[in-house]
Amino acid sequence: MLFQTLMATRAVRGGSNDHVQALNLIELLFDGTNRKDKEVRDAWANYLDFLNEKIPQSEGEARTHFEKGTGLLISLLKAMGKSLGYDFNDVSLKRGVYFPQGHVDESTDQLAIRQGLAKLMKGEKPLDIKVIGS
């Protein structure tokens, strides 16, 4: 079930609690007792190291950072799939996912709302009010 969860949530990654929880179970379920498990744990260690890096602020650096993360996730999924008897290639792991534009828009809007409200509540952004009279 762990692998299926990661495959199903790979388009949203950290935007899914299920994805994050599945990542945190890797060391438990792939215990390193055989060579294939060791490959999974090594790929997980590389991805975890990346996940703990600070995300760059500039758009170009952030895009490069995201692409690096995609490559590391693909390596992890490929190692897990191999360990479980699946044979996925990099392209199918990266592009073989359905994530409708409506979901992208919803995620983007939720992030903007959350960030805007947080700034408002911290006093970092004023609440502009426009009075419309009769």
Residue frames as a rotation matrix with the C-alpha (Angstrom) as fourth column:
MET 1
0.559 0.829 0.000 0.00
0.829 -0.559 0.000 0.00
0.000 0.000 -1.000 0.00
LEU 2
0.239 -0.574 -0.783 2.92
0.309 -0.719 0.622 2.35
-0.920 -0.391 0.005 0.64
PHE 3
-0.776 -0.580 0.246 4.10
0.371 -0.106 0.922 2.23
-0.509 0.808 0.298 -2.98
GLN 4
-0.219 0.787 0.577 0.55
0.936 0.002 0.353 2.66
0.277 0.617 -0.737 -4.28
THR 5
0.628 0.435 -0.645 0.09
0.658 -0.739 0.142 5.75
-0.415 -0.514 -0.751 -2.09
LEU 6
-0.160 -0.783 -0.602 3.30
0.125 -0.621 0.774 7.33
-0.979 0.049 0.197 -3.35
MET 7
-0.808 -0.083 0.584 2.39
0.573 0.128 0.810 6.56
-0.142 0.988 -0.056 -6.95
ALA 8
0.086 0.966 0.242 -1.13
0.971 -0.135 0.195 7.98
0.221 0.219 -0.950 -6.51
THR 9
0.816 0.253 -0.520 0.08
0.456 -0.834 0.310 11.19
-0.356 -0.490 -0.796 -4.86
ARG 10
-0.108 -0.988 0.111 3.26
0.882 -0.044 0.469 11.85
-0.458 0.149 0.876 -6.82
ALA 11
-0.062 0.131 0.989 1.71
0.742 -0.657 0.134 14.80
0.668 0.742 -0.056 -8.66
VAL 12
0.707 0.425 0.565 0.96
-0.018 -0.788 0.616 16.68
0.707 -0.446 -0.549 -5.43
ARG 13
-0.224 -0.914 -0.338 3.84
0.326 0.257 -0.910 15.39
0.919 -0.314 0.240 -3.29
GLY 14
-0.891 -0.264 -0.370 4.05
0.425 -0.195 -0.884 17.40
0.161 -0.945 0.286 -0.09
GLY 15
-0.654 0.728 0.205 0.59
-0.690 -0.685 0.233 18.80
0.311 0.011 0.950 -0.72
SER 16
0.363 0.748 -0.555 -0.79
-0.377 0.663 0.647 15.43
0.852 -0.025 0.523 0.34
ASN 17
0.190 -0.236 0.953 -0.65
-0.975 0.070 0.212 14.24
-0.117 -0.969 -0.217 3.93
ASP 18
0.911 0.174 0.374 -0.90
-0.147 0.984 -0.100 10.65
-0.386 0.036 0.922 2.65
HIS 19
0.721 -0.692 -0.014 2.22
0.089 0.113 -0.990 11.21
0.687 0.713 0.143 0.54
VAL 20
0.044 -0.710 0.702 4.19
-0.774 -0.469 -0.426 12.60
0.632 -0.525 -0.570 3.48
GLN 21
0.411 0.177 0.894 3.08
-0.809 0.524 0.269 9.77
-0.421 -0.833 0.358 5.77
ALA 22
0.996 -0.049 0.078 4.01
0.080 0.869 -0.489 7.16
-0.044 0.493 0.869 3.15
LEU 23
0.414 -0.902 0.123 7.48
-0.235 -0.236 -0.943 8.67
0.879 0.362 -0.310 2.77
ASN 24
-0.043 -0.431 0.901 8.00
-0.958 -0.237 -0.160 8.45
0.283 -0.870 -0.403 6.51
LEU 25
0.662 0.334 0.671 7.19
-0.543 0.831 0.122 4.72
-0.517 -0.445 0.731 6.49
ILE 26
0.671 -0.400 -0.625 9.83
-0.528 0.333 -0.781 3.78
0.521 0.854 0.013 3.92
GLU 27
-0.367 -0.913 0.175 12.52
-0.777 0.197 -0.598 2.90
0.512 -0.356 -0.782 6.45
LEU 28
-0.181 0.388 0.904 10.08
-0.778 0.505 -0.373 0.67
-0.601 -0.771 0.210 8.31
LEU 29
0.721 0.636 0.275 8.88
-0.327 0.662 -0.674 -1.32
-0.611 0.396 0.685 5.31
PHE 30
0.773 -0.606 -0.188 12.13
0.002 0.299 -0.954 -1.42
0.635 0.737 0.232 3.36
ASP 31
0.965 -0.235 0.118 14.40
-0.130 -0.033 0.991 -2.56
-0.229 -0.971 -0.063 6.15
GLY 32
0.403 -0.870 -0.284 17.59
-0.911 -0.351 -0.219 -3.00
0.091 0.347 -0.934 4.12
THR 33
0.289 -0.279 0.916 17.91
-0.420 0.822 0.383 -6.74
-0.860 -0.496 0.120 4.62
ASN 34
0.306 -0.242 0.921 18.44
0.764 0.640 -0.086 -7.31
-0.569 0.729 0.380 0.90
ARG 35
-0.684 -0.716 0.143 20.12
0.637 -0.490 0.594 -5.44
-0.355 0.497 0.791 -1.94
LYS 36
-0.343 0.629 0.697 16.88
0.635 -0.392 0.666 -4.11
0.693 0.671 -0.265 -3.44
ASP 37
0.689 0.578 -0.437 15.75
0.703 -0.388 0.596 -2.72
0.175 -0.718 -0.674 -0.09
LYS 38
-0.032 -0.796 -0.604 19.13
0.715 -0.441 0.543 -1.04
-0.698 -0.414 0.584 0.31
GLU 39
-0.746 -0.190 0.638 18.66
0.636 -0.486 0.599 0.67
0.196 0.853 0.484 -3.06
VAL 40
0.265 0.918 0.296 15.29
0.618 -0.398 0.678 1.98
0.740 0.003 -0.673 -1.86
ARG 41
0.672 -0.035 -0.740 16.75
0.688 -0.341 0.640 3.23
-0.274 -0.939 -0.205 1.43
ASP 42
-0.461 -0.881 -0.105 19.64
0.723 -0.442 0.531 4.91
-0.514 0.169 0.841 -0.41
ALA 43
-0.541 0.347 0.766 17.22
0.578 -0.507 0.639 6.62
0.610 0.789 0.073 -2.82
TRP 44
0.592 0.785 -0.185 15.07
0.637 -0.315 0.704 7.66
0.494 -0.534 -0.686 0.15
ALA 45
0.227 -0.592 -0.774 18.08
0.795 -0.347 0.498 9.09
-0.563 -0.728 0.392 1.99
ASN 46
-0.780 -0.522 0.345 18.95
0.620 -0.573 0.535 11.21
-0.081 0.632 0.771 -1.08
TYR 47
-0.190 0.805 0.562 15.37
0.491 -0.418 0.764 12.42
0.850 0.421 -0.316 -1.45
LEU 48
0.637 0.410 -0.653 15.00
0.758 -0.179 0.627 13.13
0.140 -0.894 -0.425 2.28
ASP 49
-0.295 -0.823 -0.485 18.21
0.790 -0.496 0.361 15.17
-0.537 -0.277 0.797 2.24
PHE 50
-0.789 0.071 0.610 16.77
0.450 -0.609 0.653 17.19
0.418 0.790 0.449 -0.65
LEU 51
0.188 0.980 0.060 13.41
0.603 -0.163 0.781 17.64
0.775 -0.111 -0.622 1.11
ASN 52
0.507 -0.051 -0.860 15.16
0.825 -0.260 0.502 19.17
-0.250 -0.964 -0.090 4.09
GLU 53
-0.667 -0.705 0.241 16.83
0.745 -0.624 0.235 21.85
-0.016 0.336 0.942 1.94
LYS 54
-0.209 0.551 -0.808 15.42
0.162 -0.795 -0.584 25.37
-0.964 -0.253 0.077 1.98
ILE 55
0.318 0.412 0.854 13.43
0.911 0.117 -0.395 26.18
-0.263 0.904 -0.338 -1.16
PRO 56
-0.758 -0.651 0.042 15.10
0.629 -0.714 0.307 29.01
-0.170 0.259 0.951 -3.14
GLN 57
-0.115 0.717 -0.687 13.18
0.301 -0.634 -0.712 32.29
-0.947 -0.289 -0.143 -3.40
SER 58
-0.472 -0.071 -0.879 13.96
-0.690 -0.590 0.419 33.22
-0.548 0.804 0.229 -7.00
GLU 59
0.561 0.826 -0.066 11.66
-0.662 0.399 -0.634 31.74
-0.497 0.399 0.770 -9.62
GLY 60
0.416 -0.469 -0.779 14.47
-0.706 0.373 -0.602 30.28
0.573 0.800 -0.176 -11.71
GLU 61
-0.684 -0.713 0.156 16.23
-0.624 0.461 -0.631 28.66
0.377 -0.529 -0.760 -8.76
ALA 62
-0.262 0.684 0.680 12.91
-0.689 0.361 -0.629 27.37
-0.676 -0.634 0.377 -7.41
ARG 63
0.698 0.510 -0.503 12.13
-0.713 0.424 -0.559 25.76
-0.071 0.748 0.659 -10.76
THR 64
-0.053 -0.819 -0.572 15.57
-0.610 0.480 -0.631 24.10
0.791 0.315 -0.525 -10.84
HIS 65
-0.735 -0.168 0.658 15.05
-0.672 0.316 -0.670 22.96
-0.095 -0.934 -0.345 -7.25
PHE 66
0.236 0.928 0.287 11.63
-0.752 0.362 -0.551 21.47
-0.616 -0.086 0.783 -8.14
GLU 67
0.625 -0.043 -0.780 13.07
-0.662 0.500 -0.559 19.59
0.414 0.865 0.283 -11.12
LYS 68
-0.532 -0.844 -0.073 15.84
-0.611 0.441 -0.658 18.16
0.587 -0.305 -0.750 -8.93
GLY 69
-0.512 0.433 0.742 13.18
-0.681 0.322 -0.657 16.98
-0.523 -0.842 0.130 -6.49
THR 70
0.594 0.738 -0.319 11.22
-0.769 0.406 -0.494 15.38
-0.235 0.539 0.809 -9.31
GLY 71
0.187 -0.621 -0.761 14.30
-0.616 0.529 -0.583 13.45
0.765 0.578 -0.284 -10.41
LEU 72
-0.796 -0.510 0.326 14.99
-0.553 0.394 -0.734 12.25
0.246 -0.765 -0.596 -6.88
LEU 73
-0.087 0.848 0.522 11.37
-0.741 0.295 -0.603 11.18
-0.666 -0.439 0.603 -6.37
ILE 74
0.647 0.279 -0.709 11.46
-0.733 0.485 -0.477 9.30
0.211 0.829 0.519 -9.69
SER 75
-0.333 -0.851 -0.407 14.65
-0.564 0.526 -0.637 7.51
0.755 0.018 -0.655 -8.56
LEU 76
-0.730 0.123 0.673 12.95
-0.617 0.305 -0.725 6.55
-0.294 -0.944 -0.147 -5.30
LEU 77
0.321 0.943 0.091 9.79
-0.753 0.312 -0.579 5.28
-0.574 0.117 0.810 -7.01
LYS 78
0.417 -0.252 -0.874 11.84
-0.722 0.493 -0.486 3.37
0.553 0.833 0.024 -9.56
ALA 79
-0.692 -0.722 -0.022 13.87
-0.522 0.521 -0.676 1.66
0.499 -0.456 -0.737 -6.81
MET 80
-0.480 0.601 0.639 10.70
-0.629 0.272 -0.728 0.85
-0.611 -0.752 0.248 -4.86
GLY 81
0.540 0.712 -0.449 8.99
-0.814 0.305 -0.495 -0.49
-0.215 0.633 0.744 -7.95
LYS 82
0.004 -0.650 -0.760 11.99
-0.653 0.573 -0.494 -2.67
0.757 0.498 -0.423 -8.79
SER 83
-0.848 -0.338 0.409 12.06
-0.525 0.426 -0.736 -4.03
0.074 -0.839 -0.539 -5.25
LEU 84
-0.250 0.864 0.436 8.36
-0.513 0.264 -0.817 -4.90
-0.821 -0.429 0.378 -5.51
GLY 85
-0.434 -0.013 0.901 8.63
0.499 0.829 0.253 -6.49
-0.750 0.559 -0.353 -8.97
TYR 86
0.754 0.652 -0.084 7.37
0.326 -0.482 -0.813 -3.59
-0.571 0.586 -0.575 -11.09
ASP 87
-0.318 -0.851 0.418 9.21
0.849 -0.060 0.525 -2.30
-0.421 0.522 0.741 -14.15
PHE 88
0.811 0.565 -0.154 8.51
0.470 -0.784 -0.405 1.40
-0.350 0.256 -0.901 -14.61
ASN 89
-0.129 -0.842 0.524 10.67
0.933 -0.282 -0.224 3.69
0.336 0.460 0.822 -16.71
ASP 90
-0.750 -0.293 -0.593 11.48
0.545 -0.783 -0.301 7.29
-0.376 -0.549 0.747 -15.82
VAL 91
-0.905 0.414 0.102 9.05
-0.229 -0.673 0.703 8.78
0.359 0.613 0.704 -18.34
SER 92
-0.114 0.925 -0.363 6.05
0.297 0.380 0.876 6.79
0.948 -0.008 -0.318 -17.12
LEU 93
-0.112 0.028 -0.993 6.84
0.992 0.054 -0.110 7.68
0.051 -0.998 -0.033 -13.51
LYS 94
-0.824 -0.292 -0.485 7.22
0.351 -0.936 -0.034 11.37
-0.444 -0.198 0.874 -14.32
ARG 95
-0.848 0.432 -0.306 4.55
-0.529 -0.653 0.542 11.92
0.035 0.622 0.782 -16.95
GLY 96
-0.599 0.621 -0.505 2.13
0.163 0.712 0.682 9.03
0.784 0.326 -0.528 -16.41
VAL 97
-0.688 0.370 -0.625 0.07
0.658 -0.046 -0.752 10.89
-0.307 -0.928 -0.211 -13.84
TYR 98
-0.146 0.735 0.662 -3.27
0.650 -0.434 0.625 12.68
0.746 0.521 -0.414 -14.13
PHE 99
-0.449 0.021 -0.893 -3.56
0.749 -0.536 -0.389 16.00
-0.487 -0.844 0.225 -12.31
PRO 100
0.212 0.647 0.732 -6.33
0.948 -0.320 0.008 18.15
0.239 0.692 -0.681 -13.81
GLN 101
-0.557 -0.421 0.715 -5.87
0.375 -0.896 -0.236 21.90
0.741 0.137 0.658 -14.19
GLY 102
0.402 0.793 0.458 -8.78
-0.182 -0.421 0.889 22.46
0.897 -0.441 -0.026 -11.83
HIS 103
0.793 -0.194 -0.577 -6.82
0.594 0.455 0.664 20.73
0.133 -0.869 0.476 -9.05
VAL 104
-0.319 -0.936 0.146 -3.75
0.902 -0.347 -0.258 22.83
0.292 0.049 0.955 -9.86
ASP 105
-0.299 0.288 0.910 -5.86
0.032 -0.950 0.311 26.00
0.954 0.122 0.275 -9.70
GLU 106
0.761 0.646 -0.051 -7.47
0.028 0.046 0.999 24.94
0.648 -0.762 0.017 -6.41
SER 107
0.440 -0.686 -0.580 -4.09
0.898 0.354 0.262 24.21
0.025 -0.636 0.772 -4.81
THR 108
-0.540 -0.658 0.525 -2.67
0.678 -0.710 -0.192 27.52
0.499 0.252 0.829 -6.03
ASP 109
0.034 0.657 0.753 -5.69
-0.135 -0.744 0.655 29.44
0.990 -0.123 0.063 -4.75
GLN 110
0.850 0.290 -0.439 -5.60
0.341 0.333 0.879 27.71
0.401 -0.897 0.184 -1.35
LEU 111
-0.015 -0.944 -0.329 -1.93
0.998 0.007 -0.067 28.56
0.066 -0.330 0.942 -0.97
ALA 112
-0.580 -0.177 0.796 -2.53
0.331 -0.943 0.031 32.22
0.745 0.281 0.605 -1.89
ILE 113
0.439 0.822 0.361 -5.45
-0.131 -0.339 0.932 32.47
0.889 -0.457 -0.041 0.54
ARG 114
0.727 -0.203 -0.655 -3.50
0.661 0.466 0.588 30.83
0.186 -0.861 0.474 3.36
GLN 115
-0.338 -0.941 -0.016 -0.47
0.928 -0.330 -0.175 33.05
0.160 -0.074 0.984 2.83
GLY 116
-0.395 0.266 0.879 -2.59
0.110 -0.937 0.333 36.19
0.912 0.228 0.340 2.54
LEU 117
0.704 0.709 0.033 -4.52
0.002 -0.048 0.999 35.43
0.710 -0.703 -0.035 5.72
ALA 118
0.430 -0.630 -0.646 -1.31
0.900 0.356 0.251 34.60
0.072 -0.690 0.720 7.60
LYS 119
-0.613 -0.676 0.410 0.20
0.662 -0.722 -0.201 37.98
0.432 0.148 0.890 6.60
LEU 120
-0.022 0.713 0.701 -3.00
-0.121 -0.698 0.706 39.75
0.992 -0.069 0.102 7.58
MET 121
0.838 0.405 -0.365 -3.17
0.247 0.314 0.917 38.05
0.486 -0.859 0.163 10.99
LYS 122
0.149 -0.874 -0.462 0.51
0.989 0.120 0.091 38.76
-0.024 -0.470 0.882 11.69
GLY 123
0.658 0.170 -0.733 0.00
0.274 -0.962 0.022 42.42
-0.701 -0.215 -0.680 10.87
GLU 124
-0.440 -0.888 0.134 2.32
0.392 -0.056 0.918 42.21
-0.808 0.456 0.373 7.87
LYS 125
-0.835 0.260 0.485 -0.41
0.436 -0.225 0.872 43.23
0.335 0.939 0.074 5.43
PRO 126
-0.810 0.580 -0.084 -3.21
-0.385 -0.635 -0.670 45.78
-0.442 -0.510 0.738 5.93
LEU 127
-0.384 0.797 0.467 -6.84
0.810 0.533 -0.244 44.99
-0.443 0.284 -0.850 5.29
ASP 128
-0.997 0.040 -0.064 -7.93
-0.068 -0.847 0.528 47.37
-0.033 0.530 0.847 2.57
ILE 129
-0.288 0.957 -0.014 -11.56
0.726 0.209 -0.655 48.43
-0.624 -0.199 -0.755 2.81
LYS 130
-0.961 0.080 0.263 -13.46
0.148 -0.657 0.739 50.18
0.232 0.750 0.620 0.06
VAL 131
-0.483 0.830 -0.280 -16.63
0.288 -0.151 -0.946 51.98
-0.827 -0.537 -0.166 1.12
ILE 132
-0.849 0.330 0.412 -19.30
0.394 -0.124 0.911 52.11
0.352 0.936 -0.025 -1.53
GLY 133
-0.732 0.584 -0.351 -22.02
0.015 -0.501 -0.865 54.63
-0.681 -0.638 0.358 -0.83
SER 134
-0.102 0.800 0.591 -25.43
0.918 0.305 -0.254 55.16
-0.383 0.516 -0.766 -2.28
